[in-house]
Amino acid sequence: MLLALCTCLLWLSTSGLWAVQAQDSDADTSLRSQHRVLAPNNVDFAFGLYKHLVALTPGKNVFISPVSISMALAMLSLGAHSHTRAQLLQGLGFNLTDMSEAEIHQGFRHLHRLLRESDTTLEITMGNALFLNQSLELLESFSADTKHYYELDTVVTDFQDWARAHKQINEHIKNKTQGKVVDLFSELDSPAMLILVNYIFFKGTWAHPFDWASTKEENFYVNETTLVKVPMMFQSNNIDYLRDPELPCQLVQLDYMGNGTVFFILPDRGQVDAVVEALSRDTIQRWSDSLTRGPVDLYIPKVSISGAYDLSGLLEDMGIADLLTNQANFSGSTQEAQLKVSKVIHKATLQLDEKGAEEAARTGATQNVASEPLSIRFNRPFVVLIFDNFTWSSLFLVKVVDPTQASTFPRATAWSDFRRQGPRRKDM
């Protein structure tokens, strides 16, 4: 089972807010393929965001849930006016001459529902919770639209009593994620007028599990001078694989029971960034069309990685600059004076373990193969792409440089949430 736990934490430390003017058009959007209408824009945004973050964090792990970030930013646009609204939607990759705002929000509403409900073999818990100071009052139109399209929970909080407020927020998110996301805030964090938490919990079951008995400690080569010890999982199966003739990498595709698909990409030594830079819809399609199925001895680290990112500067680089300045126009959210966003924090945790379908686990992970298997060992930096293949959504994009370290954006060091499980670091 791949247990991927991601909390996309958007801290909107503000002195004012947004507004709403979306018109529902269920009839119009029902004529289109709603479950994939947003896919091209969302995937392009996902890879753009991922590449920017990788470029800003050389030598670091990266783990994000792009579809969650897209939903949160689209929700903010419901209340934005003028150039701020245009920046948000264009930054997400939408052209309003091709798709109306109503179609965008209706598409996200439908996508949200599908990801949570359409595949019972994938456990996905998604949601948005808005914690606002008791001195603020949301406009009725904003409350109605965010509830309708994004099922936003609104919680009135006394931020003058931060000791109580941070406990209230932590408890709310803990309950919403069945205890998988805990201790988001501490008493040391600075309070705010408003905090938005966008969360997603994901749990998948491998169609073919790894062999529990074969997991053992092996070397993982972080770079030319550093190695760490990690528990390495193993399975021997007929697996879809490819040695890319165009990019310096090889890859395998594994499936969950249900709609989940995972690409594990192993770049040649020193070529991780080159492979990341080449990621696109066309690259994924080419890989899917070129895979070969055959016997593979597959070794993948059993790891737990978590981290946090202050995405403020990143969003500015991607064209969403007004979010952080006095030029922001979120005037339709409350009756208070105009506010601006000061922080956008994204937090994520990833666990990779052996478990698969119960029936497969009973029969074992190793199958008879017709010829000598190819051996692929993920014992150096690699990339993981996790998709929902029904909606074409990019659930998680991952870069693993050191499986024993947290993924932390430099401007959010204080938010690091790494739970070390005892690996040892050595010099080579």
RODO-2510 file (C-alpha; in nm, 4 decimals, decimal comma):
residues 428
     n   res          X          Y          Z
     1     m     0,0000     0,0000     0,0000
     2     l     0,1142     0,3445    -0,0753
     3     l    -0,0018     0,5671     0,2053
     4     a     0,0349     0,9232     0,0894
     5     l    -0,0743     1,1804     0,3435
     6     c    -0,0780     1,5360     0,2239
     7     t    -0,1971     1,8460     0,4033
     8     c    -0,1916     2,1530     0,1838
     9     l    -0,1812     2,4213     0,4479
    10     l    -0,2590     2,7689     0,3214
    11     w    -0,1980     3,0214     0,5970
    12     l    -0,3616     3,3423     0,4890
    13     s    -0,2300     3,5812     0,7525
    14     t    -0,4289     3,8853     0,6615
    15     s    -0,5766     4,2162     0,7521
    16     g    -0,8678     4,1780     0,5044
    17     l    -1,0321     3,9340     0,2541
    18     w    -1,2166     3,8481    -0,0729
    19     a    -1,5512     3,8491    -0,2531
    20     v    -1,7861     3,6339    -0,4567
    21     q    -1,9614     3,6597    -0,7875
    22     a    -1,9841     3,3146    -0,9441
    23     q    -2,3005     3,2128    -1,1239
    24     d    -2,3937     2,8470    -1,1289
    25     s    -2,4344     2,6882    -1,4699
    26     d    -2,4962     2,3217    -1,3989
    27     a    -2,6932     2,2847    -1,7209
    28     d    -2,4160     2,4237    -1,9406
    29     t    -2,1277     2,2329    -1,7851
    30     s    -2,3263     1,9106    -1,7734
    31     l    -2,3016     1,9075    -2,1528
    32     r    -1,9241     1,8731    -2,1283
    33     s    -1,7001     1,5984    -1,9969
    34     q    -1,6922     1,7384    -1,6447
    35     h    -1,4601     1,4823    -1,4955
    36     r    -1,1792     1,5855    -1,7313
    37     v    -1,2711     1,9386    -1,8324
    38     l    -1,0095     2,0887    -1,5981
    39     a    -0,7416     1,8264    -1,6571
    40     p    -0,5189     2,0019    -1,9163
    41     n    -0,5061     2,3247    -1,7144
    42     n    -0,4551     2,1475    -1,3825
    43     v    -0,1765     1,9230    -1,5117
    44     d     0,0056     2,2144    -1,6769
    45     f    -0,0195     2,4153    -1,3541
    46     a     0,0979     2,1119    -1,1565
    47     f     0,4146     2,0657    -1,3594
    48     g     0,4839     2,4400    -1,3632
    49     l     0,4511     2,4621    -0,9854
    50     y     0,6588     2,1491    -0,9362
    51     k     0,9407     2,2689    -1,1628
    52     h     0,9543     2,6080    -0,9914
    53     l     0,9737     2,4446    -0,6497
    54     v     1,2418     2,1962    -0,7583
    55     a     1,4478     2,4820    -0,9049
    56     l     1,4193     2,6790    -0,5802
    57     t     1,5208     2,3842    -0,3602
    58     p     1,8279     2,2201    -0,5199
    59     g     1,9346     1,9042    -0,3434
    60     k     1,6125     1,8908    -0,1403
    61     n     1,3108     1,6636    -0,1329
    62     v     0,9905     1,8003    -0,2843
    63     f     0,6380     1,6709    -0,2246
    64     i     0,3226     1,8587    -0,3277
    65     s    -0,0409     1,7863    -0,4082
    66     p    -0,1068     2,0122    -0,7078
    67     v    -0,4781     1,9375    -0,7403
    68     s    -0,5311     2,0498    -0,3793
    69     i    -0,3410     2,3742    -0,4347
    70     s    -0,5386     2,4398    -0,7540
    71     m    -0,8669     2,3944    -0,5697
    72     a    -0,7641     2,6261    -0,2874
    73     l    -0,6507     2,9046    -0,5215
    74     a    -0,9603     2,8685    -0,7401
    75     m    -1,1715     2,9003    -0,4288
    76     l    -0,9949     3,2255    -0,3403
    77     s    -1,0805     3,3624    -0,6824
    78     l    -1,4501     3,3386    -0,6014
    79     g    -1,4140     3,6482    -0,3887
    80     a    -1,1420     3,8291    -0,5804
    81     h    -1,2260     4,1216    -0,8066
    82     s    -1,0662     4,2826    -1,1079
    83     h    -0,6975     4,2111    -1,1766
    84     t    -0,6598     3,9929    -0,8648
    85     r    -0,9257     3,7515    -0,9864
    86     a    -0,7727     3,7484    -1,3343
    87     q    -0,4260     3,6804    -1,1893
    88     l    -0,5504     3,3871    -0,9853
    89     l    -0,7357     3,2179    -1,2694
    90     q    -0,4715     3,2912    -1,5313
    91     g    -0,2019     3,1771    -1,2909
    92     l    -0,3890     2,8480    -1,2664
    93     g    -0,3726     2,8252    -1,6435
    94     f    -0,7302     2,9176    -1,7362
    95     n    -0,8223     3,1316    -2,0353
    96     l    -1,1545     3,2985    -1,9600
    97     t    -1,2318     3,3334    -2,3302
    98     d    -1,2290     2,9542    -2,3585
    99     m    -1,3916     2,8660    -2,0275
   100     s    -1,6218     3,0754    -1,8108
   101     e    -1,5651     3,1246    -1,4402
   102     a    -1,8846     2,9357    -1,3694
   103     e    -1,7533     2,6386    -1,5687
   104     i    -1,4240     2,6477    -1,3797
   105     h    -1,5876     2,6376    -1,0378
   106     q    -1,8472     2,3834    -1,1423
   107     g    -1,5644     2,1710    -1,2808
   108     f    -1,3778     2,1826    -0,9495
   109     r    -1,6981     2,0978    -0,7646
   110     h    -1,7467     1,7913    -0,9823
   111     l    -1,3775     1,6947    -0,9559
   112     h    -1,3846     1,7248    -0,5779
   113     r    -1,6844     1,4947    -0,5593
   114     l    -1,5342     1,2385    -0,7967
   115     l    -1,2030     1,2206    -0,6130
   116     r    -1,3808     1,1604    -0,2839
   117     e    -1,6621     0,9305    -0,3928
   118     s    -1,6141     0,7632    -0,7309
   119     d    -1,3537     0,5023    -0,6379
   120     t    -1,4165     0,3149    -0,3151
   121     t    -1,0803     0,1356    -0,3416
   122     l    -0,8947     0,4658    -0,3021
   123     e    -0,9477     0,6430     0,0270
   124     i    -0,9351     1,0193    -0,0291
   125     t    -1,0370     1,2763     0,2288
   126     m    -1,0360     1,6306     0,0915
   127     g    -1,1628     1,9571     0,2285
   128     n    -1,1186     2,3242     0,3071
   129     a    -1,1557     2,4853     0,6484
   130     l    -1,1578     2,8585     0,7052
   131     f    -1,0761     2,9830     1,0545
   132     l    -1,1594     3,3522     1,0854
   133     n    -1,1283     3,5900     1,3734
   134     q    -1,4546     3,6561     1,5552
   135     s    -1,4280     4,0232     1,4624
   136     l    -1,4678     3,9352     1,0922
   137     e    -1,7912     3,8489     0,9147
   138     l    -1,7985     3,6877     0,5723
   139     l    -2,0356     3,8223     0,3107
   140     e    -2,3294     3,5922     0,2521
   141     s    -2,2548     3,5562    -0,1186
   142     f    -1,8974     3,4436    -0,0535
   143     s    -2,0062     3,1969     0,2125
   144     a    -2,2730     3,0507    -0,0147
   145     d    -2,0475     3,0115    -0,3187
   146     t    -1,7516     2,8615    -0,1330
   147     k    -1,9832     2,6171     0,0428
   148     h    -2,1570     2,5215    -0,2834
   149     y    -1,8489     2,4709    -0,4993
   150     y    -1,5805     2,3720    -0,2466
   151     e    -1,7752     2,2623     0,0638
   152     l    -1,5841     2,5119     0,2739
   153     d    -1,6101     2,4735     0,6512
   154     t    -1,6110     2,8070     0,8330
   155     v    -1,5016     2,8158     1,1973
   156     v    -1,5132     3,1336     1,4065
   157     t    -1,1988     3,1578     1,6167
   158     d    -1,0747     3,3937     1,8849
   159     f    -0,7261     3,4732     1,7601
   160     q    -0,6693     3,7045     2,0557
   161     d    -0,6366     3,3836     2,2582
   162     w    -0,3846     3,2010     2,0390
   163     a    -0,3232     2,9294     2,2979
   164     r    -0,6833     2,8200     2,2557
   165     a    -0,7080     2,9034     1,8847
   166     h    -0,4198     2,6827     1,7713
   167     k    -0,5637     2,3900     1,9678
   168     q    -0,9042     2,4469     1,8061
   169     i    -0,7538     2,4432     1,4559
   170     n    -0,5420     2,1366     1,5233
   171     e    -0,8368     1,9459     1,6660
   172     h    -1,0657     2,0362     1,3760
   173     i    -0,8191     1,9141     1,1114
   174     k    -0,7319     1,6063     1,3158
   175     n    -1,0991     1,5099     1,3259
   176     k    -1,1499     1,5793     0,9548
   177     t    -0,8551     1,3564     0,8580
   178     q    -0,9239     1,0757     1,1068
   179     g    -0,6162     1,1619     1,3067
   180     k    -0,3740     1,1523     1,0129
   181     v    -0,2928     1,5248     1,0199
   182     v    -0,2006     1,6522     1,3641
   183     d    -0,0217     1,9419     1,5311
   184     l    -0,0328     2,1851     1,2406
   185     f     0,0201     2,4844     1,4677
   186     s     0,2009     2,5440     1,7948
   187     e     0,1851     2,8194     2,0511
   188     l     0,5024     2,9638     1,8969
   189     d     0,3314     3,0374     1,5639
   190     s     0,2101     3,3901     1,5005
   191     p    -0,1698     3,4295     1,5097
   192     a    -0,3602     3,5845     1,2216
   193     m    -0,6967     3,7325     1,1366
   194     l    -0,7765     3,4401     0,9121
   195     i    -0,6305     3,0960     0,8397
   196     l    -0,7320     2,8703     0,5510
   197     v    -0,6426     2,5032     0,5739
   198     n    -0,6773     2,2923     0,2590
   199     y    -0,6213     1,9258     0,3343
   200     i    -0,6101     1,5958     0,1497
   201     f    -0,5567     1,2476     0,2888
   202     f    -0,4880     0,9685     0,0429
   203     k    -0,4546     0,5953     0,0971
   204     g    -0,4120     0,3479    -0,1858
   205     t    -0,3662    -0,0282    -0,2106
   206     w    -0,1177    -0,1746    -0,4555
   207     a    -0,2655    -0,4027    -0,7183
   208     h     0,0458    -0,6154    -0,6564
   209     p     0,2044    -0,5729    -0,3117
   210     f     0,5689    -0,5780    -0,2188
   211     d     0,7049    -0,8802    -0,0347
   212     w     0,7147    -0,8038     0,3379
   213     a     0,9732    -1,0726     0,4075
   214     s     1,2145    -0,9283     0,1497
   215     t     1,2355    -0,5753     0,2910
   216     k     1,5860    -0,5143     0,4238
   217     e     1,8245    -0,2288     0,4953
   218     e     2,0294    -0,1106     0,1977
   219     n     2,2385     0,1876     0,0908
   220     f     2,0769     0,4905    -0,0709
   221     y     2,3247     0,7176    -0,2525
   222     v     2,2167     1,0775    -0,1951
   223     n     2,5107     1,2106    -0,3956
   224     e     2,8730     1,1229    -0,4717
   225     t     2,9857     1,1740    -0,1131
   226     t     2,6834     1,0866     0,1007
   227     l     2,4835     0,7715     0,1564
   228     v     2,2088     0,6833     0,4023
   229     k     2,0632     0,3522     0,5138
   230     v     1,7000     0,2856     0,4203
   231     p     1,4686    -0,0176     0,4354
   232     m     1,4364    -0,1319     0,0730
   233     m     1,1118    -0,2979    -0,0420
   234     f     1,1125    -0,5677    -0,3093
   235     q     0,8780    -0,7331    -0,5535
   236     s     0,9342    -0,9521    -0,8579
   237     n     0,6518    -0,9299    -1,1096
   238     n     0,5577    -0,8614    -1,4663
   239     i     0,5691    -0,4813    -1,4547
   240     d     0,5318    -0,2005    -1,7086
   241     y     0,8733    -0,0406    -1,7554
   242     l     1,0697     0,1778    -1,9972
   243     r     1,4257     0,2850    -2,0623
   244     d     1,3553     0,6275    -2,2104
   245     p     1,5395     0,6731    -2,5429
   246     e     1,5016     1,0535    -2,5218
   247     l     1,5560     1,1360    -2,1531
   248     p     1,8310     1,0100    -1,9192
   249     c     1,6070     0,7877    -1,7068
   250     q     1,4239     0,4604    -1,6705
   251     l     1,0833     0,4183    -1,5119
   252     v     0,8162     0,1768    -1,3985
   253     q     0,4415     0,2192    -1,3758
   254     l     0,2554     0,0630    -1,0840
   255     d    -0,1182     0,0613    -1,0251
   256     y    -0,3453     0,0800    -0,7265
   257     m    -0,6630    -0,1160    -0,6954
   258     g    -0,8977     0,1313    -0,8623
   259     n    -0,8089     0,4530    -1,0427
   260     g    -0,4634     0,5281    -0,9028
   261     t    -0,1532     0,5136    -1,1225
   262     v     0,2054     0,5783    -1,0115
   263     f     0,5163     0,6477    -1,2183
   264     f     0,8450     0,5789    -1,0395
   265     i     1,1169     0,7516    -1,2423
   266     l     1,4856     0,6760    -1,1868
   267     p     1,7062     0,9408    -1,3526
   268     d     2,0650     0,8625    -1,4404
   269     r     2,3146     0,9873    -1,1843
   270     g     2,3118     1,3665    -1,1677
   271     q     2,0210     1,3952    -1,4126
   272     v     1,7210     1,4455    -1,1801
   273     d     1,6728     1,8127    -1,2636
   274     a     1,6991     1,7473    -1,6374
   275     v     1,4236     1,4873    -1,6148
   276     v     1,2041     1,7132    -1,4006
   277     e     1,2439     1,9987    -1,6484
   278     a     1,1200     1,7733    -1,9302
   279     l     0,7991     1,6695    -1,7515
   280     s     0,4822     1,7614    -1,9400
   281     r     0,1557     1,6150    -2,0608
   282     d     0,3308     1,5074    -2,3793
   283     t     0,6068     1,3322    -2,1837
   284     i     0,3567     1,1379    -1,9724
   285     q     0,1595     1,0391    -2,2814
   286     r     0,4769     0,9254    -2,4591
   287     w     0,5747     0,7153    -2,1586
   288     s     0,2294     0,5592    -2,1377
   289     d     0,2397     0,4688    -2,5080
   290     s     0,5940     0,3275    -2,4918
   291     l     0,5879     0,1075    -2,1817
   292     t     0,6922    -0,2563    -2,2131
   293     r     0,5519    -0,5227    -1,9854
   294     g     0,7973    -0,7823    -1,8633
   295     p     0,9638    -0,9464    -1,5628
   296     v     1,1211    -0,6926    -1,3260
   297     d     1,2944    -0,7255    -0,9904
   298     l     1,1914    -0,3946    -0,8369
   299     y     1,3508    -0,2296    -0,5315
   300     i     1,1946     0,0878    -0,3856
   301     p     1,2717     0,2507    -0,0464
   302     k     1,0169     0,2211     0,2310
   303     v     1,0163     0,5790     0,3489
   304     s     0,8292     0,8436     0,5427
   305     i     0,8912     1,2037     0,4359
   306     s     0,7164     1,5207     0,5414
   307     g     0,7808     1,8894     0,4982
   308     a     0,6376     2,2361     0,4584
   309     y     0,6746     2,5164     0,2073
   310     d     0,6141     2,8869     0,2100
   311     l     0,4840     2,9200    -0,1450
   312     s     0,4376     3,2966    -0,1408
   313     g     0,7405     3,3834    -0,3518
   314     l     0,6798     3,0841    -0,5744
   315     l     0,3284     3,1985    -0,6627
   316     e     0,4651     3,5457    -0,7352
   317     d     0,7165     3,3944    -0,9775
   318     m     0,4283     3,2150    -1,1478
   319     g     0,2345     3,5355    -1,2069
   320     i     0,0123     3,5454    -0,8979
   321     a     0,1798     3,8493    -0,7442
   322     d    -0,1110     4,0607    -0,6168
   323     l    -0,1976     3,7993    -0,3561
   324     l     0,0833     3,9349    -0,1401
   325     t     0,0645     4,3090    -0,1988
   326     n    -0,1553     4,6056    -0,1175
   327     q    -0,2785     4,5866    -0,4779
   328     a    -0,4819     4,2738    -0,3935
   329     n    -0,8555     4,3140    -0,4400
   330     f    -1,0474     4,0685    -0,2219
   331     s    -1,3132     4,3226    -0,1395
   332     g    -1,6123     4,0914    -0,1710
   333     s    -1,5397     3,8599     0,1210
   334     t    -1,6151     4,0719     0,4251
   335     q    -1,7342     4,4184     0,5090
   336     e    -1,3932     4,4951     0,6512
   337     a    -1,1288     4,7028     0,4756
   338     q    -0,9371     4,5445     0,1915
   339     l    -0,6985     4,2720     0,3002
   340     k    -0,3972     4,0961     0,1495
   341     v    -0,2425     3,7516     0,1818
   342     s     0,0967     3,7391     0,3535
   343     k     0,1727     3,3653     0,3659
   344     v     0,0810     3,0571     0,1667
   345     i     0,2062     2,7444     0,3448
   346     h     0,1877     2,3958     0,1925
   347     k     0,2525     2,0916     0,4095
   348     a     0,2827     1,7307     0,2926
   349     t     0,3746     1,3852     0,4206
   350     l     0,4501     1,0723     0,2190
   351     q     0,4744     0,7109     0,3284
   352     l     0,5653     0,4222     0,1007
   353     d     0,5112     0,0707     0,2316
   354     e     0,4541    -0,2815     0,1080
   355     k     0,0831    -0,3476     0,1438
   356     g    -0,1377    -0,4471    -0,1452
   357     a    -0,4758    -0,6033    -0,1959
   358     e    -0,5625    -0,8522     0,0749
   359     e    -0,5985    -1,1355    -0,1747
   360     a    -0,2602    -1,0596    -0,3317
   361     a    -0,0968    -1,0289     0,0086
   362     r    -0,2101    -1,3780     0,0996
   363     t    -0,0673    -1,5335    -0,2159
   364     g     0,2616    -1,3396    -0,2019
   365     a     0,4127    -1,0687    -0,4187
   366     t     0,6516    -1,2758    -0,6272
   367     q     0,5064    -1,4324    -0,9428
   368     n     0,6493    -1,6807    -1,1884
   369     v     0,8167    -1,5021    -1,4787
   370     a     0,9071    -1,6400    -1,8181
   371     s     1,2607    -1,5033    -1,8507
   372     e     1,5469    -1,3476    -1,6579
   373     p     1,4011    -1,0352    -1,4886
   374     l     1,5353    -0,6849    -1,5332
   375     s     1,6601    -0,5406    -1,2027
   376     i     1,5647    -0,1788    -1,1230
   377     r     1,6865    -0,0449    -0,7895
   378     f     1,5754     0,2995    -0,6697
   379     n     1,8852     0,3579    -0,4572
   380     r     1,9570     0,7144    -0,5697
   381     p     1,7427     1,0313    -0,6124
   382     f     1,4177     0,9613    -0,7968
   383     v     1,0827     1,1102    -0,8946
   384     v     0,7302     0,9873    -0,8191
   385     l     0,4172     1,1003    -1,0059
   386     i     0,0796     0,9898    -0,8674
   387     f    -0,2298     1,0359    -1,0838
   388     d    -0,5984     0,9593    -1,0676
   389     n    -0,6426     0,8075    -1,4129
   390     f    -1,0184     0,8635    -1,4278
   391     t    -1,0085     1,2402    -1,3801
   392     w    -0,6493     1,2802    -1,5083
   393     s    -0,5665     1,4644    -1,1861
   394     s    -0,2104     1,5024    -1,0591
   395     l    -0,2603     1,3960    -0,6985
   396     f     0,1043     1,4135    -0,5909
   397     l     0,4362     1,5102    -0,7503
   398     v     0,7442     1,4003    -0,5590
   399     k     1,1202     1,4398    -0,5814
   400     v     1,3118     1,2194    -0,3374
   401     v     1,6749     1,3202    -0,2923
   402     d     1,7272     1,1895     0,0613
   403     p     1,4562     0,9563     0,1988
   404     t     1,5645     1,0365     0,5559
   405     q     1,5055     1,4108     0,5355
   406     a     1,2009     1,6361     0,5414
   407     s     1,0960     1,8370     0,2358
   408     t     1,1259     2,1961     0,3479
   409     f     1,1176     2,5162     0,1471
   410     p     1,3854     2,7554     0,2794
   411     r     1,1405     3,0288     0,3789
   412     a     0,9392     2,7848     0,5876
   413     t     1,2123     2,6152     0,7898
   414     a     1,0216     2,6575     1,1126
   415     w     0,7380     2,4482     0,9697
   416     s     0,9543     2,1360     0,9178
   417     d     0,7757     1,8256     1,0414
   418     f     1,0197     1,5400     0,9924
   419     r     0,9725     1,2266     1,2001
   420     r     1,3012     1,0395     1,1732
   421     q     1,2666     0,6637     1,1881
   422     g     1,6266     0,5793     1,2688
   423     p     1,8216     0,5713     0,9374
   424     r     2,1934     0,6275     0,9721
   425     r     2,3998     0,8681     0,7650
   426     k     2,7486     0,7745     0,6498
   427     d     3,0174     0,9256     0,4334
   428     m     3,1048     0,7188     0,1283
***
